Amino acid sequence: MTQPRKAIALISGGLDSMLAARVMQEQGVQVEGINFFTGFCVEGHTHAIRAKDRARPKRNNALWVAEQLGIKLHIVDVIEEYKQVLLNPKHGYGANLNPCLDCKVFMVGKAKQWIEEHGFDFIITGEVIGQRPMSQRKSTMPVVARESGAEDLLLRPLCAKNLPETKPEREGWVERARLYDFSGRSRKPQMALAARFGFEDYAQPAGGCCFLTDANYAVKLNDLWQHRGSRDYELDDIMLLKVGRHLRPKPYFKLIIAREEGENRFLEGYRKQFTHLKTLSHSGPMVLIEGQAGAEDLELAARITARFSQGRDAEAVQVEINDNQGAPRTLEVRPLHNDDIPKAWYL
């Protein structure tokens, strides 16, 4: 008997990559998964923090998909390498700060390196022609294969019949007749295939699994770059952009204000890195100050903090300010009213 061929599947945690991997398993291919951690993935962050997302599963969908498929998942940290993809995308950005085509080229290229180092035969993705406006068009499919270096070792099982034969098909490692010809944005073919495979629970598509596709997030990231004077970031930067209200009262400092108890607890973890404020006389949010704030700025920050506390209608609220350099100090301030906070301050 011949040894089964081995493929690495790019597992995002969505339905398409799960189906692509299962289609290969149905043909006797030994599949393992790979997931690249850029820091911008939606999964496992805000839904686990916010009460409004309480009904959503608290899980990393890539790990969950691997469990459903019964495969090993390799999670690879690419935060530093990914910076060049985001900061200097050859093919530009999508509607926001999403370098989708460059991102796909990068990840398939990393998968190509991985199969060479681990003795695997080819690469699987869940791409479907026409599913994504930037990275999944018929004209961009060969771009990804060519620029990643994967060439014809890249197989897209869900739309393979709409594309030229790849090496796994020509060599008989997989049967082309048992692959699919899905195209377009409709999810009905994938949902029907999921039902045939017995998959009843899977992540629902919502603009992708990347915060860079989110307009509000892109505004905050652009603001960070503009006011730091450098298009760079660290993991803590991109994590904090996902949480809380962000207000910039002055060009040289910004407030990050927790919206609920889960975010309060999350921001508590950063209190030693930032000057932070909290209300003493009333329940209120944890507030971080990013930047350099003077005495008048701190009073303004305290009044904003009071506005988002339970003392918003009180005559005075006690606010503790801690710069981590000495004993905390307390200010008694009158809360700002909504009309006193310009919309331009909100990011």
Beta strands, then each sheet from edge to edge (+ up, - down):
strand 1: 6-10
strand 2: 30-37
strand 3: 73-77
strand 4: 122-124
strand 5: 154-155
strand 6: 245-250
strand 7: 253-257
strand 8: 275-279
strand 9: 287-291
strand 10: 317-322
strand 11: 329-333
sheet 1: 3+ 2+ 1+ 4+ 5+
sheet 2: 6+ 7- 9+ 8- 10+ 11-
end
